[in-house]
């Protein structure tokens, strides 16, 4: 099959997904445009791979932010403890935020 036709169908599928169509609606639109079954499966697989890649990059970013919050919270807690300051807000607040970001990132990375 011609690569320009393949790229046209992949571009159409990608634009339909950006407009908010679900996979069934995208399949129907591509069938109406005359896409053969093998090209249809390739386009849907391409869309799924794009979605997984976006979730993976989002997961790495969230995990990085979460771990950074945990490390910063630990360091500030140690400094406040040594100076005799109140550590409750820093310890519990930053730890909670760090754990939430880290868990959200792990969920995105594992694909749940």
C-alpha positions in Angstrom: 0.0 0.0 0.0 1.2 3.5 -0.7 2.8 5.2 2.3 1.2 8.5 1.6 -2.3 6.8 1.9 -1.1 5.1 5.1 0.1 8.4 6.5 -3.2 10.1 5.5 -5.3 7.5 7.4 -2.9 7.7 10.5 -3.2 11.5 10.4 -7.0 11.3 10.1 -7.2 8.8 13.0 -5.0 11.0 15.2 -7.0 14.2 14.4 -10.3 12.3 15.2 -8.8 11.2 18.5 -7.8 14.8 19.4 -11.4 15.9 18.6 -12.6 13.5 21.3 -13.9 10.6 19.2 -13.6 7.2 20.9 -12.0 4.1 19.2 -15.3 2.8 17.8 -16.2 6.1 16.2 -12.7 6.4 14.8 -13.1 2.9 13.3 -16.4 3.8 11.7 -14.9 7.0 10.2 -11.9 5.2 8.8 -14.2 2.5 7.3 -16.3 5.2 5.7 -13.2 6.6 4.1 -12.3 3.2 2.6 -9.5 2.0 4.9 -8.7 -1.7 4.5 -8.7 -3.9 7.6 -5.0 -4.2 7.9 -4.5 -0.4 7.7 -7.4 0.1 10.2 -5.7 -2.2 12.7 -2.4 -0.4 12.1 -4.0 3.0 12.7 -5.7 1.9 15.9 -2.5 0.3 17.2 -0.7 3.6 16.4 -3.3 5.5 18.4 -3.0 3.2 21.4 0.8 3.5 21.3 0.6 7.3 21.3 -1.7 7.2 24.3 0.6 4.8 26.2 3.6 7.1 25.4 1.8 10.2 26.7 0.8 8.4 29.9 4.3 7.1 30.4 5.9 10.5 30.0 3.3 12.0 32.4 4.0 9.1 34.8 7.8 9.8 34.8 7.1 13.5 35.4 4.8 12.8 38.3 7.2 10.3 39.9 10.0 12.9 39.6 8.0 15.6 41.3 6.8 13.2 44.0 10.3 12.0 44.8 11.6 15.6 44.8 8.9 16.6 47.2 9.7 13.7 49.5 13.4 14.5 49.5 12.9 18.2 50.1 10.4 17.5 52.8 12.8 15.2 54.5 15.7 17.7 54.3 13.5 20.6 55.6 12.2 18.4 58.4 15.7 17.5 59.5 16.8 21.1 59.5 13.7 22.2 61.4 14.1 19.4 63.9 17.7 20.3 64.6 16.8 24.0 65.0 13.9 23.3 67.3 11.2 24.4 64.9 7.7 23.0 64.3 8.0 20.1 61.9 4.4 19.0 61.7 3.3 21.0 58.6 6.4 20.3 56.6 6.7 16.7 57.5 3.1 15.7 57.0 2.2 18.1 54.2 5.2 17.5 51.9 5.2 13.8 52.6 1.5 13.5 51.7 1.9 15.5 48.5 5.1 13.5 47.6 3.3 10.2 48.1 0.3 11.3 46.1 2.4 12.5 43.1 4.5 9.4 43.3 1.5 7.0 43.4 -0.2 8.9 40.5 3.0 8.6 38.5 3.3 4.8 39.2 -0.3 4.3 38.2 0.4 6.0 34.9 3.6 4.0 34.4 2.0 0.7 35.1 -1.0 1.5 32.8 -3.8 1.0 35.3 
